[in-house]
C-alpha cells in the first residue's frame, strides 16, 4: 500500500543532495509540498525541476544552517504561509575531522557541533509552534551508528550524533501529550558523498542508496505513524527503543 502525504507540508534540510534530496523527491511523490532547504541555490533549482517533473511542488529556501537569524525567522514565515508544518526532516550535517580528540581544533569542533546539533535545536525552537499546529506533526532527526560505536578518531561526529539523539528524545518527551511524533533515524552505510569522504577505500556499489531509505522516511513522516522517541534502524529495518538505565 502506498503511503499518502497528500496535503502535508514537509521541510527538508540538506535537500540538495544525498538523503535529503531522495527524501524530498519521495515526499513530493507521496503528495507533500516540499520546503527544500540547502546552501546551494543551483542544486535546489535542479531539485525543483525534478519535483515538477513528477507532478509535485516545492518552495526553495537557500539558507546556511549557520545563519542563526535566518533559522529564527523560518518558523514565523512557515506559520504565516501555511499555518502549520506537518513534517520536519532534519537531515543536514557534516562529518568533520577524523582525528584524535586532542588534535581537533577549536574551530573544527565548533563547526561540527554547531551544524549537527545547535542548528537542529534552533530549527526545533523556531518550528515548534508550526509543528504543534499540525494535526500530526512528524519530526525526523538523522542520527548515526557512530553515536553508539564511539570509534577512535570519530570523536566530534560521534559526540554530535549522540547529542542529536538526546535532543530528539527530549523533544519527544516534551511533545508526548500532543499529536507530534519524533523519530531518530540511523541510515547506516549509504552511497553518499559523506560516506565516500569517511571511507575512501570502500566500493560504493556495495552500499544501499538514499533512494532505498526514502520510502521508509515517507512512512515515518505519515499521519499513521504512532511511535515517538525511538530510533528507526535502517540496516535492521526495525524500530529500536533506547537503552535506558534501570
Backbone as CSV, one residue per row, in Angstrom:
resi,resn,N_x,N_y,N_z,CA_x,CA_y,CA_z,C_x,C_y,C_z
1,UNK,0.839,-1.189,0.000,0.000,0.000,0.000,0.888,1.259,0.000
2,UNK,0.576,2.206,-0.848,1.357,3.428,-0.958,0.948,4.422,0.130
3,UNK,1.938,4.950,0.839,1.666,5.936,1.881,1.386,7.288,1.241
4,UNK,0.313,7.944,1.694,-0.041,9.254,1.143,0.350,10.367,2.104
5,UNK,0.970,11.399,1.547,1.253,12.623,2.291,0.511,13.788,1.657
6,UNK,-0.591,13.473,1.023,-1.363,14.493,0.314,-1.777,15.616,1.263
7,UNK,-1.477,16.848,0.864,-1.856,17.997,1.674,-0.908,18.314,2.809
8,UNK,0.155,17.527,2.958,1.109,17.769,4.030,2.180,18.752,3.565
9,UNK,2.759,19.475,4.516,3.870,20.382,4.247,5.109,19.796,4.918
10,UNK,6.155,19.558,4.124,7.357,18.894,4.628,8.581,19.770,4.402
11,UNK,9.295,20.085,5.471,10.531,20.853,5.366,11.717,19.900,5.487
12,UNK,12.617,19.970,4.515,13.773,19.073,4.471,15.046,19.906,4.454
13,UNK,15.943,19.667,5.413,17.234,20.352,5.387,18.253,19.460,4.670
14,UNK,19.248,20.097,4.072,20.213,19.332,3.281,19.538,18.682,2.091
15,UNK,18.596,19.411,1.479,17.735,18.826,0.450,18.377,18.740,-0.925
16,UNK,19.559,19.314,-1.094,20.126,19.412,-2.437,20.825,18.140,-2.909
17,UNK,21.158,17.228,-1.976,21.846,16.009,-2.391,21.660,14.918,-1.341
18,UNK,22.085,13.707,-1.708,22.093,12.597,-0.773,20.724,12.240,-0.224
19,UNK,20.687,11.963,1.079,19.446,11.536,1.725,18.377,12.617,1.628
20,UNK,18.773,13.873,1.820,17.797,14.957,1.774,17.114,15.066,0.430
21,UNK,17.891,14.965,-0.633,17.337,15.045,-1.982,16.385,13.876,-2.253
22,UNK,16.820,12.663,-1.903,15.978,11.483,-2.118,14.680,11.583,-1.329
23,UNK,14.778,12.083,-0.093,13.583,12.232,0.740,12.647,13.289,0.186
24,UNK,13.213,14.419,-0.257,12.382,15.483,-0.819,11.582,14.979,-2.009
25,UNK,12.226,14.220,-2.888,11.532,13.665,-4.051,10.471,12.657,-3.622
26,UNK,10.791,11.833,-2.632,9.822,10.840,-2.165,8.626,11.505,-1.490
27,UNK,8.872,12.539,-0.697,7.774,13.265,-0.063,6.874,13.898,-1.123
28,UNK,7.499,14.511,-2.133,6.726,15.149,-3.203,5.923,14.118,-3.975
29,UNK,6.530,12.988,-4.254,5.834,11.917,-4.982,4.632,11.411,-4.189
30,UNK,4.741,11.447,-2.856,3.639,10.996,-2.000,2.575,12.068,-1.800
31,UNK,2.803,13.277,-2.354,1.775,14.316,-2.316,2.071,15.509,-1.448
32,UNK,3.210,15.515,-0.743,3.531,16.646,0.140,4.070,17.828,-0.661
33,UNK,3.827,19.025,-0.136,4.527,20.201,-0.645,5.842,20.281,0.107
34,UNK,6.950,20.334,-0.618,8.273,20.259,-0.016,8.884,21.650,0.126
35,UNK,9.279,21.988,1.345,10.066,23.189,1.595,11.509,22.717,1.662
36,UNK,12.245,22.949,0.578,13.587,22.396,0.416,14.631,23.415,0.840
37,UNK,15.407,23.067,1.852,16.391,23.982,2.416,17.797,23.432,2.189
38,UNK,18.671,24.252,1.625,20.075,23.889,1.434,20.858,25.159,1.146
39,UNK,22.178,25.049,1.153,23.014,26.231,0.913,23.112,26.582,-0.566
40,UNK,23.048,25.588,-1.448,23.344,25.788,-2.857,22.080,26.026,-3.667
41,UNK,21.904,27.259,-4.142,20.694,27.616,-4.890,20.587,26.823,-6.190
42,UNK,21.690,26.632,-6.880,21.653,25.912,-8.148,21.172,24.484,-7.985
43,UNK,21.665,23.798,-6.963,21.248,22.418,-6.718,19.779,22.364,-6.306
44,UNK,19.307,23.361,-5.571,17.890,23.420,-5.202,17.019,23.603,-6.447
45,UNK,17.481,24.416,-7.380,16.711,24.631,-8.605,16.619,23.347,-9.426
46,UNK,17.685,22.557,-9.437,17.652,21.268,-10.122,16.652,20.329,-9.443
47,UNK,16.646,20.341,-8.114,15.682,19.538,-7.370,14.261,19.978,-7.689
48,UNK,14.035,21.276,-7.738,12.711,21.813,-8.055,12.243,21.320,-9.423
49,UNK,13.150,21.311,-10.394,12.804,20.814,-11.735,12.353,19.358,-11.672
50,UNK,13.071,18.552,-10.900,12.718,17.130,-10.787,11.385,16.947,-10.075
51,UNK,11.151,17.748,-9.045,9.878,17.652,-8.330,8.721,18.032,-9.250
52,UNK,8.902,19.059,-10.056,7.858,19.459,-11.008,7.609,18.367,-12.049
53,UNK,8.668,17.696,-12.470,8.539,16.630,-13.469,7.670,15.480,-12.974
54,UNK,7.672,15.229,-11.658,6.844,14.138,-11.119,5.490,14.650,-10.632
55,UNK,5.189,15.918,-10.950,3.885,16.467,-10.604,3.796,17.038,-9.207
56,UNK,4.926,17.245,-8.550,4.931,17.783,-7.197,5.171,19.275,-7.175
57,UNK,5.259,19.820,-5.956,5.501,21.248,-5.785,6.482,21.474,-4.654
58,UNK,7.244,22.569,-4.774,8.270,22.848,-3.766,8.447,24.342,-3.579
59,UNK,8.907,24.701,-2.399,9.368,26.052,-2.100,10.849,25.945,-1.769
60,UNK,11.667,26.733,-2.446,13.110,26.647,-2.263,13.594,27.676,-1.248
61,UNK,14.435,27.224,-0.310,14.965,28.106,0.733,16.482,27.979,0.753
62,UNK,17.198,28.800,-0.023,18.659,28.793,0.050,19.100,29.402,1.386
63,UNK,19.626,28.589,2.263,19.916,29.050,3.623,21.045,28.214,4.205
64,UNK,21.944,28.874,4.894,23.034,28.205,5.600,22.596,27.974,7.042
65,UNK,22.704,26.732,7.512,22.282,26.416,8.878,23.085,27.172,9.928
66,UNK,24.210,27.739,9.535,24.989,28.543,10.479,24.377,29.924,10.701
67,UNK,23.391,30.279,9.899,22.744,31.592,9.994,21.622,31.530,11.037
68,UNK,21.966,31.819,12.274,21.006,31.710,13.375,19.803,32.626,13.174
69,UNK,20.039,33.825,12.670,18.948,34.765,12.459,17.952,34.266,11.444
70,UNK,18.444,33.651,10.366,17.551,33.120,9.343,16.718,31.964,9.883
71,UNK,17.329,31.110,10.702,16.576,29.995,11.290,15.496,30.514,12.246
72,UNK,15.795,31.563,12.977,14.816,32.148,13.898,13.599,32.667,13.134
73,UNK,13.827,33.206,11.953,12.727,33.756,11.152,11.941,32.680,10.403
74,UNK,12.548,31.494,10.240,11.944,30.454,9.414,10.578,30.012,9.937
75,UNK,10.481,29.761,11.231,9.220,29.295,11.809,8.073,30.265,11.592
76,UNK,8.238,31.543,11.925,7.164,32.509,11.674,6.764,32.600,10.204
77,UNK,7.738,32.481,9.299,7.411,32.518,7.869,6.559,31.303,7.484
78,UNK,6.938,30.131,7.989,6.162,28.914,7.720,4.733,29.056,8.253
79,UNK,4.607,29.568,9.461,3.276,29.753,10.046,2.448,30.742,9.239
80,UNK,3.065,31.822,8.793,2.339,32.836,8.037,1.849,32.283,6.703
81,UNK,2.692,31.450,6.064,2.346,30.964,4.724,1.428,29.754,4.745
82,UNK,1.681,28.791,5.656,0.912,27.550,5.637,0.098,27.314,6.909
83,UNK,0.402,28.036,7.962,-0.343,27.860,9.208,-0.009,26.600,9.969
84,UNK,1.016,25.867,9.502,1.390,24.600,10.145,2.659,24.084,9.486
85,UNK,3.282,23.100,10.104,4.316,22.293,9.467,4.046,20.852,9.863
86,UNK,3.824,20.001,8.882,3.481,18.607,9.158,4.703,17.723,9.338
87,UNK,5.785,18.041,8.618,6.960,17.165,8.617,8.229,18.012,8.649
88,UNK,9.130,17.656,9.552,10.478,18.223,9.554,11.459,17.071,9.447
89,UNK,12.221,17.040,8.364,13.334,16.101,8.243,14.620,16.900,8.419
90,UNK,15.212,16.781,9.606,16.464,17.487,9.921,17.615,16.583,9.502
91,UNK,17.990,16.717,8.250,18.941,15.791,7.641,20.349,16.366,7.500
92,UNK,20.462,17.679,7.340,21.764,18.278,7.038,22.767,18.025,8.165
93,UNK,23.994,17.731,7.785,25.040,17.514,8.773,26.384,17.410,8.084
94,UNK,27.442,17.457,8.874,28.796,17.335,8.332,29.571,16.279,9.111
95,UNK,30.581,15.726,8.459,31.411,14.694,9.086,32.441,15.295,10.031
96,UNK,33.062,16.367,9.623,34.114,16.959,10.441,35.403,16.167,10.346
97,UNK,36.388,16.514,11.163,37.698,15.862,11.069,37.693,14.459,11.666
98,UNK,38.360,13.534,11.011,38.590,12.206,11.584,39.993,12.224,12.166
99,UNK,40.050,12.498,13.456,41.333,12.768,14.100,41.201,12.510,15.603
100,UNK,42.301,12.261,16.295,42.217,12.151,17.754,41.585,13.403,18.361
101,UNK,40.859,13.232,19.437,40.190,14.368,20.076,41.168,15.497,20.381
102,UNK,42.342,15.138,20.805,43.321,16.149,21.160,43.895,16.898,19.981
103,UNK,43.654,16.401,18.775,44.180,17.049,17.578,43.138,17.911,16.865
104,UNK,41.870,17.758,17.224,40.820,18.575,16.601,40.967,20.019,17.073
105,UNK,40.847,20.941,16.142,40.960,22.349,16.516,39.647,22.856,17.103
106,UNK,39.724,23.963,17.817,38.509,24.585,18.373,37.521,24.906,17.255
107,UNK,38.049,25.387,16.132,37.187,25.760,15.009,36.483,24.537,14.427
108,UNK,37.212,23.435,14.244,36.612,22.207,13.707,35.555,21.655,14.658
109,UNK,35.883,21.615,15.947,34.937,21.124,16.950,33.657,21.954,16.927
110,UNK,33.802,23.269,16.951,32.640,24.156,16.992,31.787,24.011,15.734
111,UNK,32.425,23.852,14.581,31.672,23.746,13.321,30.818,22.481,13.302
112,UNK,31.366,21.357,13.752,30.603,20.106,13.775,29.425,20.209,14.746
113,UNK,29.685,20.693,15.942,28.610,20.801,16.939,27.567,21.827,16.531
114,UNK,27.999,22.941,15.960,27.059,23.975,15.523,26.155,23.465,14.406
115,UNK,26.744,22.751,13.442,25.975,22.274,12.294,25.079,21.103,12.657
116,UNK,25.629,20.129,13.374,24.894,18.886,13.624,23.953,18.951,14.813
117,UNK,24.234,19.825,15.773,23.420,19.868,16.995,22.697,21.211,17.162
118,UNK,23.467,22.274,17.268,22.867,23.575,17.580,21.887,24.022,16.504
119,UNK,22.217,23.791,15.241,21.296,24.171,14.170,19.980,23.416,14.278
120,UNK,20.037,22.149,14.673,18.799,21.377,14.825,17.986,21.853,16.021
121,UNK,18.672,22.259,17.084,17.958,22.857,18.224,17.276,24.152,17.785
122,UNK,17.989,24.968,17.014,17.388,26.211,16.527,16.179,25.937,15.629
123,UNK,16.285,24.902,14.795,15.151,24.535,13.940,13.941,24.153,14.779
124,UNK,14.152,23.292,15.770,13.037,22.872,16.622,12.445,24.060,17.373
125,UNK,13.311,24.924,17.875,12.841,26.105,18.610,11.992,26.993,17.712
126,UNK,12.449,27.200,16.483,11.748,28.078,15.553,10.458,27.456,15.026
127,UNK,10.498,26.157,14.744,9.383,25.490,14.076,8.401,24.826,15.028
128,UNK,8.690,24.844,16.326,7.819,24.180,17.308,6.354,24.616,17.203
129,UNK,6.036,25.911,17.129,4.619,26.290,17.014,3.956,25.734,15.757
130,UNK,4.675,25.723,14.640,4.111,25.216,13.393,3.904,23.702,13.453
131,UNK,4.824,22.984,14.089,4.674,21.536,14.242,3.491,21.196,15.141
132,UNK,3.325,21.965,16.211,2.210,21.728,17.123,0.876,22.125,16.498
133,UNK,0.909,22.999,15.480,-0.314,23.406,14.797,-0.815,22.338,13.826
134,UNK,0.039,21.379,13.483,-0.362,20.290,12.598,-1.216,19.281,13.357
135,UNK,-2.085,18.588,12.625,-2.874,17.532,13.262,-2.043,16.274,13.481
136,UNK,-0.858,16.215,12.856,0.018,15.055,13.018,1.447,15.465,12.664
137,UNK,2.031,16.340,13.476,3.389,16.788,13.222,4.377,15.642,13.362
138,UNK,5.293,15.549,12.433,6.290,14.473,12.459,7.690,15.079,12.328
139,UNK,8.578,14.712,13.248,9.959,15.195,13.233,10.882,13.993,13.066
140,UNK,11.743,14.050,12.058,12.732,13.003,11.818,14.111,13.626,11.931
141,UNK,14.900,13.143,12.870,16.255,13.637,13.092,17.238,12.564,12.663
142,UNK,18.195,12.928,11.823,19.135,11.955,11.294,20.266,11.710,12.285
143,UNK,20.361,10.462,12.739,21.424,10.072,13.662,22.435,9.213,12.907
144,UNK,23.130,8.355,13.629,24.154,7.505,13.023,24.555,6.436,14.027
145,UNK,25.001,5.302,13.506,25.543,4.279,14.394,26.766,4.781,15.140
146,UNK,27.394,5.848,14.607,28.570,6.427,15.268,28.240,6.958,16.649
147,UNK,26.972,7.293,16.892,26.564,7.801,18.200,26.758,6.759,19.295
148,UNK,26.758,5.484,18.907,26.859,4.404,19.894,28.194,3.660,19.821
149,UNK,28.790,3.619,18.625,30.057,2.889,18.480,31.216,3.646,19.116
150,UNK,31.210,4.967,19.003,32.265,5.808,19.588,33.666,5.303,19.223
151,UNK,33.888,5.168,17.917,35.173,4.689,17.423,36.263,5.750,17.598
152,UNK,37.492,5.282,17.724,38.632,6.196,17.789,38.662,7.082,16.541
153,UNK,38.981,8.337,16.752,39.171,9.350,15.706,37.860,9.910,15.137
154,UNK,36.732,9.385,15.572,35.438,9.881,15.089,34.776,10.786,16.132
155,UNK,35.556,11.283,17.094,35.003,11.986,18.246,33.991,13.075,17.958
156,UNK,34.328,14.146,17.243,33.364,15.229,17.045,32.058,14.761,16.409
157,UNK,32.166,13.921,15.377,30.946,13.434,14.709,30.127,12.544,15.649
158,UNK,30.773,11.562,16.295,30.071,10.658,17.201,29.384,11.411,18.328
159,UNK,30.098,12.351,18.910,29.549,13.125,20.025,28.373,13.974,19.558
160,UNK,28.488,14.545,18.364,27.381,15.360,17.847,26.136,14.518,17.611
161,UNK,26.307,13.297,17.113,25.139,12.452,16.843,24.530,11.908,18.136
162,UNK,25.351,11.672,19.142,24.799,11.290,20.453,23.963,12.437,21.013
163,UNK,24.430,13.659,20.809,23.674,14.829,21.269,22.371,14.979,20.490
164,UNK,22.398,14.684,19.193,21.176,14.736,18.390,20.142,13.745,18.933
165,UNK,20.607,12.564,19.327,19.666,11.581,19.879,19.062,12.086,21.192
166,UNK,19.869,12.712,22.037,19.338,13.280,23.277,18.362,14.409,22.977
167,UNK,18.676,15.211,21.973,17.783,16.295,21.560,16.437,15.740,21.110
168,UNK,16.464,14.720,20.268,15.231,14.130,19.766,14.397,13.483,20.853
169,UNK,15.041,12.746,21.742,14.304,12.085,22.818,13.707,13.100,23.793
170,UNK,14.441,14.189,24.028,13.909,15.237,24.903,12.693,15.901,24.278
171,UNK,12.789,16.226,22.981,11.651,16.850,22.304,10.462,15.888,22.248
172,UNK,10.731,14.604,22.086,9.652,13.614,22.104,8.933,13.610,23.455
173,UNK,9.717,13.722,24.536,9.113,13.754,25.870,8.286,15.015,26.069
174,UNK,8.776,16.124,25.528,8.070,17.398,25.707,6.805,17.499,24.857
175,UNK,6.703,16.667,23.824,5.522,16.687,22.948,4.661,15.435,23.121
176,UNK,4.908,14.706,24.196,4.235,13.416,24.391,2.717,13.528,24.447
177,UNK,2.198,14.653,24.902,0.740,14.809,25.018,0.157,15.573,23.826
178,UNK,0.924,15.704,22.769,0.482,16.408,21.565,0.449,15.427,20.391
179,UNK,-0.048,15.853,19.239,-0.029,14.973,18.061,1.356,14.833,17.427
180,UNK,2.362,15.533,17.939,3.704,15.483,17.363,4.398,14.171,17.733
181,UNK,5.023,13.537,16.753,5.829,12.339,16.974,7.242,12.606,16.481
182,UNK,8.225,12.120,17.240,9.634,12.394,16.939,10.377,11.069,16.795
183,UNK,11.039,10.893,15.655,11.818,9.677,15.448,13.245,10.020,15.048
184,UNK,14.168,9.238,15.569,15.563,9.306,15.143,15.773,8.246,14.064
185,UNK,16.638,8.527,13.119,16.862,7.605,12.011,18.347,7.295,11.900
186,UNK,18.688,6.013,11.975,20.054,5.577,11.669,20.042,5.008,10.259
187,UNK,20.593,5.752,9.290,20.542,5.274,7.910,21.513,4.155,7.603
188,UNK,22.536,3.989,8.466,23.569,3.008,8.158,24.424,3.475,6.998
189,UNK,25.299,2.606,6.506,26.168,2.981,5.385,25.390,3.087,4.079
190,UNK,25.339,4.290,3.512,24.651,4.523,2.245,25.624,5.147,1.252
191,UNK,25.266,5.091,-0.005,26.106,5.611,-1.079,25.943,7.132,-1.162
192,UNK,26.636,7.836,-0.268,26.564,9.292,-0.208,27.963,9.889,-0.251
193,UNK,28.029,11.184,-0.471,29.315,11.879,-0.502,29.999,11.811,0.859
194,UNK,29.225,11.937,1.954,29.826,11.877,3.280,30.446,10.514,3.534
195,UNK,29.755,9.452,3.112,30.288,8.099,3.305,31.580,7.920,2.527
196,UNK,31.618,8.441,1.302,32.823,8.335,0.489,33.984,9.094,1.129
197,UNK,33.665,10.220,1.768,34.685,11.007,2.459,35.239,10.249,3.663
198,UNK,34.337,9.551,4.381,34.746,8.831,5.585,35.447,7.516,5.269
199,UNK,35.037,6.862,4.178,35.561,5.542,3.814,36.042,5.556,2.365
200,UNK,37.150,6.234,2.076,37.578,6.420,0.689,37.940,5.133,-0.044
201,UNK,38.270,4.067,0.672,38.651,2.816,0.020,37.495,1.876,-0.228
202,UNK,36.309,2.269,0.182,35.140,1.399,0.093,34.529,1.443,-1.311
203,UNK,34.057,0.297,-1.782,33.378,0.246,-3.076,31.940,0.732,-2.886
204,UNK,31.582,1.907,-3.416,30.242,2.442,-3.189,29.134,1.574,-3.773
205,UNK,29.475,0.737,-4.747,28.446,-0.096,-5.369,27.999,-1.238,-4.466
206,UNK,28.701,-1.420,-3.342,28.280,-2.448,-2.381,27.264,-1.904,-1.383
207,UNK,26.985,-0.604,-1.463,26.126,0.044,-0.472,24.727,0.290,-1.009
208,UNK,23.773,0.331,-0.108,22.432,0.775,-0.473,22.455,2.279,-0.726
209,UNK,21.396,2.783,-1.328,21.363,4.187,-1.735,20.365,4.977,-0.897
210,UNK,20.463,6.310,-0.917,19.445,7.130,-0.254,18.034,6.841,-0.776
211,UNK,17.934,6.468,-2.036,16.621,6.140,-2.604,16.033,4.879,-1.970
212,UNK,16.896,3.986,-1.497,16.403,2.788,-0.789,15.804,3.168,0.562
213,UNK,16.401,4.163,1.208,15.917,4.615,2.519,14.640,5.441,2.412
214,UNK,14.498,6.217,1.341,13.437,7.220,1.228,12.020,6.715,1.511
215,UNK,11.603,5.553,1.004,10.233,5.103,1.310,9.975,4.921,2.799
216,UNK,11.006,4.541,3.537,10.858,4.385,4.989,10.669,5.745,5.658
217,UNK,11.340,6.776,5.137,11.160,8.119,5.678,9.741,8.614,5.415
218,UNK,9.190,8.280,4.261,7.793,8.632,3.964,6.868,7.984,4.984
219,UNK,7.118,6.735,5.304,6.274,6.025,6.282,6.397,6.663,7.665
220,UNK,7.627,6.997,8.087,7.823,7.623,9.392,7.184,9.008,9.456
221,UNK,7.051,9.674,8.310,6.510,11.036,8.254,4.994,11.070,8.111
222,UNK,4.391,9.927,7.959,2.957,9.890,7.681,2.124,10.092,8.947
223,UNK,0.885,10.562,8.789,-0.001,10.720,9.954,-0.284,9.400,10.656
224,UNK,-0.127,8.289,9.938,-0.420,6.974,10.519,0.669,6.499,11.473
225,UNK,1.853,7.113,11.416,2.947,6.683,12.292,2.639,7.082,13.725
226,UNK,2.798,6.143,14.678,2.363,6.409,16.053,3.478,6.377,17.099
227,UNK,4.659,5.865,16.757,5.713,5.760,17.766,6.512,7.051,17.851
228,UNK,7.140,7.277,19.002,7.891,8.511,19.212,9.037,8.251,20.189
229,UNK,10.115,9.024,20.016,11.244,8.920,20.930,12.082,7.673,20.729
230,UNK,11.969,7.053,19.547,12.701,5.822,19.266,13.585,5.999,18.040
231,UNK,14.356,4.976,17.742,15.275,5.002,16.603,14.795,4.030,15.538
232,UNK,14.657,4.505,14.313,14.444,3.587,13.201,15.811,3.236,12.639
233,UNK,16.172,1.956,12.741,17.472,1.487,12.291,17.297,0.861,10.910
234,UNK,17.718,1.595,9.875,17.521,1.122,8.506,18.262,-0.178,8.204
235,UNK,19.520,-0.359,8.659,20.191,-1.636,8.373,19.414,-2.851,8.885
236,UNK,18.762,-2.696,10.046,17.973,-3.800,10.589,16.511,-3.752,10.134
237,UNK,16.100,-2.612,9.598,14.734,-2.475,9.121,13.703,-2.499,10.230
238,UNK,14.078,-1.982,11.407,13.116,-2.016,12.511,13.350,-0.871,13.479
239,UNK,12.362,-0.658,14.342,12.416,0.393,15.354,13.080,-0.161,16.611
240,UNK,14.001,0.607,17.157,14.700,0.233,18.378,14.352,1.210,19.489
241,UNK,14.081,0.686,20.664,13.880,1.557,21.823,15.235,1.896,22.415
242,UNK,15.412,3.125,22.884,16.704,3.496,23.501,16.938,2.670,24.750
243,UNK,18.207,2.310,24.954,18.568,1.531,26.138,18.696,2.477,27.338
244,UNK,17.765,2.366,28.249,17.759,3.257,29.413,18.288,2.522,30.636
245,UNK,18.960,3.205,31.548,19.458,2.553,32.761,18.302,2.117,33.655
246,UNK,18.532,1.058,34.414,17.483,0.563,35.318,17.269,1.543,36.459
